[in-house]
Amino acid sequence: MRADSVSVGFGAGGLLRQVTNMAAGTMPTDAVDLAQLDAGGQSAAAWLGGGAAYEASGTGTYVAPVYVLTSPGAAGTYNNVGSALLALD
């Protein structure tokens, strides 16, 4: 084993392990920490607009966006980009 490597054993069922004090991943093969995951979730919600939100409390829950269309034939409220775009088509 290399000097800078870490090994975590998962010997018995039901015993959970947690890696703590981990540096944020910077390379494609690195692990990511919760702060990085939360930042990604918040960015994705911001890109969606429409009031979409990401609850960064460790639950990883998204709040759906609301898109209100007023165009004739497409008027209505939509909670995802695909439905809103289909209504406009």
C-alpha positions as CSV (number, residue, x, y, z in Angstrom):
1,M,0.0,0.0,0.0
2,R,1.3,3.5,-0.9
3,A,2.1,5.9,1.9
4,D,-0.6,8.4,0.8
5,S,-3.4,5.8,0.3
6,V,-6.3,5.0,2.6
7,S,-8.1,1.7,3.1
8,V,-11.5,1.3,4.7
9,G,-12.7,-2.2,5.7
10,F,-16.3,-3.2,5.4
11,G,-16.1,-6.5,7.3
12,A,-19.5,-7.0,9.0
13,G,-22.9,-6.1,7.7
14,G,-24.7,-3.2,9.3
15,L,-21.5,-1.5,10.4
16,L,-21.3,1.9,8.7
17,R,-18.1,3.8,8.0
18,Q,-17.7,7.5,7.5
19,V,-14.7,9.3,6.1
20,T,-14.2,12.6,8.0
21,N,-11.9,15.6,7.5
22,M,-11.6,14.8,3.8
23,A,-10.2,17.4,1.4
24,A,-12.4,18.4,-1.5
25,G,-11.8,16.4,-4.6
26,T,-9.9,18.1,-7.4
27,M,-9.3,15.3,-9.9
28,P,-11.7,13.0,-11.8
29,T,-10.8,10.0,-9.7
30,D,-11.0,11.9,-6.4
31,A,-13.9,11.5,-3.9
32,V,-16.1,14.5,-3.4
33,D,-17.4,15.9,-0.1
34,L,-20.9,17.0,0.9
35,A,-20.0,20.6,0.3
36,Q,-19.1,19.9,-3.3
37,L,-22.3,17.9,-3.8
38,D,-24.4,20.7,-2.3
39,A,-22.7,23.3,-4.5
40,G,-23.5,21.2,-7.6
41,G,-27.1,20.8,-6.5
42,Q,-27.5,24.5,-5.9
43,S,-26.0,25.3,-9.3
44,A,-28.4,23.0,-11.0
45,A,-31.4,24.5,-9.3
46,A,-30.2,28.0,-10.3
47,W,-29.8,27.0,-13.9
48,L,-33.4,25.7,-13.9
49,G,-34.8,29.0,-12.6
50,G,-38.6,29.2,-12.0
51,G,-38.0,29.1,-8.2
52,A,-36.3,25.8,-8.3
53,A,-34.2,25.2,-5.1
54,Y,-31.9,22.6,-3.6
55,E,-32.1,21.9,0.1
56,A,-28.4,21.6,1.1
57,S,-29.2,20.2,4.5
58,G,-27.7,16.8,3.6
59,T,-31.0,15.5,2.3
60,G,-30.3,16.5,-1.3
61,T,-33.9,17.4,-1.9
62,Y,-34.9,19.5,-4.9
63,V,-37.9,21.9,-5.0
64,A,-39.4,21.8,-8.5
65,P,-39.5,24.9,-10.6
66,V,-42.7,26.6,-11.6
67,Y,-42.9,27.9,-15.1
68,V,-46.0,30.0,-15.9
69,L,-46.8,30.2,-19.6
70,T,-49.3,32.7,-21.0
71,S,-49.0,32.0,-24.7
72,P,-52.2,31.0,-26.4
73,G,-52.4,27.3,-26.6
74,A,-49.7,26.8,-24.0
75,A,-51.1,28.8,-21.1
76,G,-50.6,27.0,-17.8
77,T,-48.2,26.1,-15.0
78,Y,-45.5,23.6,-15.6
79,N,-43.0,22.0,-13.1
80,N,-40.3,20.9,-15.5
81,V,-38.5,22.3,-18.5
82,G,-39.6,19.5,-20.8
83,S,-43.3,20.0,-20.3
84,A,-43.0,23.7,-20.6
85,L,-41.1,23.4,-23.9
86,L,-43.5,20.8,-25.3
87,A,-46.4,23.1,-24.5
88,L,-44.7,25.9,-26.6
89,D,-44.1,23.6,-29.5
